[in-house]
Amino acid sequence: MVQCLTTLVSAITINILINSCASFGPTEQNVSILDPTYQSPSDANFFEAQTILKDIASQNAKSAQELGKLPELQDSVDKKDLKTLRDM
């Protein structure tokens, strides 16, 4: 009886973990902030981040596109984010 109950609890726990961590629906890629279709906020930090990414794109376009997809840059750009981009 105890073994049956332990097995049941383990199965339920594993089921909950798998269903809560997995995405079974279609997902959508982030659009890079360098993409012309991206709806950008009117923010000086954001425009500076775009300028820095354009400079990076002149040397490595793929990296700049992928960096522009980061949620940290899409939500809001702060001074720390700008410093990190400049250091790249």
Secondary structure, 3 states (H helix, E strand, C coil): CHHHHHHHHHHHHHHHHHHHHCCCCCCCCCCCCCCCCCCCCCCHHHHHHHHHHHHHHHHCHHHHHHHCCCHHHHHCCCHHHHHHHHHC
